[in-house]
């Protein structure tokens, strides 16, 4: 391109004239914008300003002018004298005139190294009087947008692994009606025995750090409210005494220190409703009891109404109230999980023992795709209800270029749970397959999944010829495709800066793009230098430059490409 911007095409080429075998039509001048022609969004736009000189078209003459690119004819344009019949553009005989011709045609591969030419016929009335010579009026075609890397990106669904997690060890003490003393039988209950065993194990486990012991006392919703409030507090205190007693037996020093949080919660109406719903009462009885609870705000009145239910109250007093007379013990502690090395070792020796988040995280600790695949397959087998492992199997297949397998896994993952990550990945597959319409639809549903979505949209925007959108979608990351988008959007300086901050700073394609950017800025020697560097890394770029319409007036490009080739031979 001879211009600095693909949006404001200022370079003009004026071609020669068309001659005829008669004097019915004088020479026509053609000005093509841009020259060379350019491909954008799979199409080539053509604009030609045709100048007809004074007395250039006889009054009864018409001319049918047909441009073509390579083997593709464009629509014809008819120019006619002021007394000719037809629907062409009328040109005054004495004054002459100017006609602007435009057309858009789908790009074909043979248009790359070709030209825009014109030919046509001259008529007087309906009779053909002569042929217009075929004349080349512009070079064709710049196809720089085809340099876009179709490296659509997939996303690995993230794990929620936490090395340190807050956990709770639970136990419960139940009480007799109206009492807060702990019965000896309670100390033999399974949950209290388990608490003692846990405290014993925790004492010498460096991965367990007890932070707090929460004890909450409750009373059942019968009796006087004030007494029940005090009773629930007393129960939290005896719950503490129980824990200290158990901790002494377990020889756990931390659980005997002042790390207790005590609370008396009074009458447990929340628990009452929960136990009632789970009970064997029929629905009518449950609804009646719940209406009483909701109708009366005073506890005395509520209890009075419940007692009036007779047998129903007796069943409540026998089957539900005793469950509510309790203190709940929660030992709150931080648990430090396996180290990276431990996770990797266990993932080999006993992978089925690992939790889902541990498996997903362990897969991130290796760059070996086959090892990643193995871990994700274990996770998918052991936790089939979670879409992430299945999605990540697809991501591994994608990186291994097994696109059909990847697509099947992404579809399966999205079937388990409709999610933005898998939608992006399916969009990437569609992009690689060349289905841009489907890719756009899927990516539009992948919002928020990650920066990969924007990158993928950027590739599609370049292919569509929407370069401003491409620059925006690529975001702040310095990449070859972003630099290409900036160049196509008219900012060659920014394109060079982006390439120099990217992984392609010294790659063959990076140097070649910098050569084009330099040419856009009129830096011919820099363009030649960069072509040489590109060719030294990949000879095909030197060969490409010789015919590339970006360098239609190159500075020793053919010479440079030849030198690079000779250097390699030596």
N, C-alpha and C positions, 0 to 999 in steps of 0.2 A: 504494500500500500504506500502511496506517496503522501498520505495525509497523516495528521497527528491524531485524528479521532475517527472512529468508525461511525460516529454520529453526525459530525459536520464534515462531510466529504468535499474538500475544496479543490483537490487536484483535478485538473481538466486536461484531457488529451484531444487535440483537434486532428482528425484524420483527413485524408485526401478526398477526392471527389469520385463520383460515379460517372462513367462515360457511357454514352449510348451510340448506337450505330446510325443515329440520325440527329438532327438539330432540334428536335421537338422539346427536349429537356436539357437545360444546361447543367453544369456540374453542381452537385449538392455538397455542402460542408456539414460534417458531423462532429458534434462535441459530446463525448461520453462521460458520464459521471456516475460512479467513480471509474477510473481506469488505472489499474486492472479492475475487472469485475470482482465482486466478492460474494462468497457463499455465507449466508446467515440463516439459521433455523431451517436447514435443509433446502433452502431456495436461493435463487439468484435473481436479484432485482436489476432491471435494466432501465436506465434513463438516457435518452439520446435527444439532444437539441439539434434539429435539422434546419439549416439555413438555406433558403432558396434565393438566389441572387435576383437582381432586377431583370425583368424579361426572361426569367428562368423557366417558366412553364407557359407554353403556348395556350391560348385561351380555350381551345377545344381538346386539350390533351390531359390525360390523367396518367399517373404513375403509381404502380403498386410496389411498395418497398417492403422487402421481407428480411429482417435480421435473423441470424441464427448463431448459436453457440455450439461449436463442434458439430455434431450430427443432429442437433435439436433445433428445428425452426421455431421462431417466435411468431406472435400474431403479426399479420401484415398491416401496413399503414398505406392508405390511399391519399395521394395529393393530386388535386385537379385544378385545371384552369377555370377561370370565371365563367366560361360558357359550356364547360363539359357537364355531361349528365352523370349523376351518381351521388353517393353519400360521403365522398371524401372531404378532406379539408381543402377549402377553396383558397387559392393563392392568387393575389392580384398580379396581373401580367407586368405592369409597369413597375410597381413597387417591390415585387417579390414578397418574401415573408419568412416566418419562423414557425416551426412546429415542434412541440415537445412530445416525444414518444416514451411511453413507459410500459413495462410488462414484468411479470414475475413468473419464473418457471422453476419446476422442481430440479434440484441439482442431480446431475448424472456424473458418473466417474470420469467419462471422457471429456468433461468440461474443464478438468483441472489444468491440463497443459494444452491450451487451445486459444481461441480468439473469438471475439464478437465480430462477425462479418455481416455485410448486407449484399443483397442482390435484388432483382426485381424485373418488372416488365413495364413497357410504355405503350399506352393505347391512344388511338385517336378515334373517338367514338367508341365502338365496340371492337374495333379491329386492333390486333396487336401489331405494333409498329417497330418494336425493338426490345432488346434485352439489356438490362443494366449489368455491367461487369461486376463480378464478385470482388468486393473490396474489404480488407481487414481494417476495422476502425477502432479496435481496442483489444488489449490482452485479456485473457481469462484463464483461470479464475483463482483468486486468493481463497484458500481453504483452511486458514489458520484455526478456526473453531474445531476442526477435526483433531487437533492436537490434544484435546481434552482427554485426560486419563479417566477411563470408565471404571475407576477403582471404588465402586460403591461400598460403603462401609456397613458392617453388621455390628450389632451390640450384644455383648454378653450380659445377661440379666445379673444384677448385683446380688451378692450374698448379704445377709444381715448379721454376720458373725461378730461377736463381741468377745474379746479375750477375757474381760472381767464382767460378770453378770451378777445382778442382785437376785438372790434366791431366798426362799423361806423354808424352814423346817417347822411343821405344824404338829401341835398336840392339843388335846382338849380334856378339861376336867369337868365332870358332871356332879351336880349337888342334889341333895334332898330338898324338898319343899321348905322354903323359909330358912334354910341353913347355908353357911358358908364354909364349914369345916370340910376338909378333904378326907374322905373315907379311905381306909387302908386298901380296899378292893380296887380303888381308882389307880393306885400306884402300880397295880399289876396289869392294868389294861394295855392292850397292844400298842397304842400310840405313845403311851408314856415309856414303855420299854424301848420302843424304837427311838424315842428322843434321847434316852440315856445312851443307847448304842451309838447314835449319831454324834453326841457330845464327846464320847470316848474317842471316836475316830477323828473328830475335828481337832482335838487337842494337839495332835502331832502332825496335822496336815497343813503345810505352809500355804496351800492354795485356798484355804478357808479362813476368812477374816470376819468374825462375828462383830456386827456393828451395833445391833440393838435387839432387845427382847421385848416385844410388844405383848402385853397381856390385857385383854378386854373382858370385863365381867358383864353378865347379862342376867336378867330376871324374867320370869314368865309373866304374861299380862293378866295376872289375877292377884288380888290383895291390894293393900294401900300403896298408892304411887310413891309417896315419900319413903316408905319402908323399902320398897323395891329398888329405889334409887340407891339407898344406903347399902342394901344387900348386894347390889351389883358391884359396888365399890369394894365391899368386903371380899367378894369372890375374886376380884382382880388381885387383891393383896395375898390371899391364900394361894392363888395361882402362882404368884411370885415365889412364895415359900416352897411350893412344890418344885419349881424349876431349880432353885438353889439346892434343895435336897437331892434332886436327881443329878445336878452338876457335881456335887461332892462325891457321889458314888462313881461318876464317870471320870473324876479327877480332872475336870475341866475348869481351869482357873478363871478364864475370861467370863464364863457364864455365871460366876459368883460375884462379879464386880457390879458396880452401880451403873449398869447399861440398860436398865429397865424403863419402859414407858407404860404406866398403868392408867387404865381408864374404866370407869363404871358407866355403862351405857343405859342403865335403867331397864324398863320393860321393853322387850324385844318384839315390837310389832312387825318389823320387816321380816324377821325370822319366822314369826308366827304365820304370816301370809304365805311364806315360802313352803313351810312344812304342811300347811293346810292344803295348798294346791297339790302337793305330792301325796296326800293322804288318801284313804279309801272312802272318805265321805263322798256321797253322790253330789252331782253338780248343784242341785237345789239347796242342799244343806250348806255347801260351800258358799253359794251366793248369799244365803240368809245370814251366815256368820259375818261375811265381808260387809254386808249392808249395815249390820250392827256396829262394826268397827268404824265405818265411815260416817255413820249418822250421829254418833255421840262423841264429842271431843273430850269430855271428862272421863277419866279412867274409872271412877266409882260407878258412874252410870253405865259405862260399857260392860263392866263386870256384872253388874246387876242384871242387865239384859241377857248376857250370856248364860248366867246361872238359871234364868227363867226358861232356858231351852231344855231343861231336864236332862234326858238321856244324851242329847248332843253335848252338853257341857261335861257330863261324866266321861264321855269318850275323849273329849279334848284334854280333860284333866289326867286321863290315863295314858293317852298315846302321843300327845303333842307337847303339853306343858313341860313334862320332864326333860325333853330334848333341849328346851330353851334355858333351863337352869344350868348355866355353865360359865366357865371362863375359857377363852380361846388363847392359846399360846402360839406366837409366831416368832421364831428365832430368825432375825433378818441378818443375812451375811453376804459378803462378796465372795464369789467363787471364781478363782483364776483358772482359765481353761488350759488346754494343752499348748505347749510352745509350738512354733513352726516345725521344728525338727521332730517333735513327738507326733504331731499330726501327720507328717509325711511318712513316718515309720509305721504308725497304726493304719494309715490308709493302704499300706501294702500288706501288713500282717493280719489285720482284722478290720477291713473297711466297713463291714456291716455294723460295727459297734459305734460308728460315728453318727452324729446327728446331721440333719440336712444342712444346716448352716456351716458346720465344720467341713463337710464334704465340698460344698460350693467354694468355701474359702481356700481349702487345701489345693483345689484345682488352679487357683490364681498364683500359687507358689512355684509353678513350673511353666517353662516355655515349650516343653515337649507336647506337641499336639496330641500324640497318641496317649500320653499319660493323662492329659486333660480329659480326653474322650473317655478313658476308662473310669475316671472318677465321676464324671457326669452320668455315665451309664449306671454306675452303682447307685447314685442319688436318684435317678429316674426310676430305677427298679424298686428301691426301698421307700420312696416317697412319691408315688404315682399321681397324687393329687396336686402337686406343685408344678407349675409350668416352667419354672426357671431352668431346671436341669435339662428338660427336653429342648428348650430354646437354645441352651448352650451347646448341646450336642450338635444342633444345626449350625451354630456359629463355627464349631471346629470343622465340620464338613465343608463349610463355605471356604474356610482358609485352606483346606486341602483340595479345593477346586472340585468337590463332589457336589455340584449344584443341585442335582435332582434329589439326592439324599438330604441336603440341607433344607431344601424347600419343603420336603415331606415333614421334617422335624419342626420347622417353623409353623406349618399349618396345624400340626398336632398340638404344639404348645399353645397356639391361639385358641384351639378348641377346648383345651383345659380351662383357660381363662383368657377372655378377650383382653389383650394388653398392647400398649403402645410399642414396647420393645420388639415383639414378634412382628407387628405391623411394619415397623421400619425395616426389619430383616426381609420380610416378604417383598417390600418395596425395592430393596436392593437387588433381590433376585430378578424382579420384573425389569429393573433398569439394565442389568447385565444381559437379559434376554432381549432387550430392545423394545419392550412394551412400555413406552413412556407414559401413555395414558393411565395404565394400571398402576405404574410406579407412583405417579402423582397422587392418585386416589388413596393409595395405601399410606404414603408419606404424610398426607394431609390428616390422617387419623393417628399419626405417631407423635403428635406434639408432646413435648416434655420428656421424651424418652432419652434424649442426649444430644450432644453436638453433632453426632453422626447424621441425624435427620437433616440438619441444615446443610451439611456437606453434600449429602445425596441430592437434596433439592438444588444445590448449586450446580452440580453436574447436569441435571435436567435443564436448568435455566440456560446454561451455555448451549446445550443442544437445541433449545428453542429460540436462541438468539436474543434472550432477555439478559443482557450482560450486567445491568445495574442490579437486578434481582440476584444474579449469581454472586456478585461481589458481596452483597448483603448477607446472603445465605452462608457463605464460607466463613463469615465471622472474623475473629482476630487471628486465627491460626495461619501461619505463613506456609503456604503449600503451592505446588506447581499450578494446580487448577485455579487457585485464587489469583495468582500472578497472571495467568492466561485471561481470566475474566477481567482483571484490571486493564490489561492491554487492549482487549476487545472493546472495553468500555471507554477507551480513549485516554487512559492514564499510563503511558509507557514508563514514565519515571517511577511511579508506584509499583508497577509490575517488576521492574528491575530490583527495587528495594526488597520486595517480597521474596523474589527468587534468592537473593543473597542472604536472606534470613531463614531459608528453608533447607530441607534435606537435599534439594536439587541444586544447591549452589554450584556444585562442580560436576553435575551429571551432564551427559550429552544433551538430553532434552532441555535441561536448564540453560546451558550455554546457547543452544539454538534459539530459545525463546528470548534470551537477552540480546541476541543478534537482531531479531525482529524489532524488539523494543528500541534498540539503538538506531535502526534504520528509520523507525517512526520519528525519532528525534533529530534526524539528519546527521547522525554520527556514523558516517560510512566506514571510517577506519576501525572504529570499535565494533561495528557489525561484522566486518571482515575478520577481525581478530577472534571474535566469539564463534564464528562459523568454523574457523580453524580448530579451535579448542573442542568444539562439538564433534568435528570430523575425526580428530585424533583419538577420541574415545569411542566413536561409532562411525565408521566410514559412510554409512548410509545417509547420515545427515549432510555430509559434503555433497553427495550425489543429489540429495533432495534440494539443496540450496541452488544448484545450477538451474533447475526448472521452476523453483518456487517463485510465484508472481509477487511475493513480498519483496523480492530482490530483482525486479524487472530491469532496474538500472544499477546493478551491483558494482562494487569496486573490487575488481580482480577476484570475484568469487570463484569462477571456474579455475583460475590460477591457483587460488588457495586450496581448493578441494583437491586439485591435482598434486600439489606439494605435499599435502597431508597423506595422500595415497602413496606417493613415492617414499615418504619417510617411513611408513609402515613396512613397505617392501624391503627397505634396507635393514 
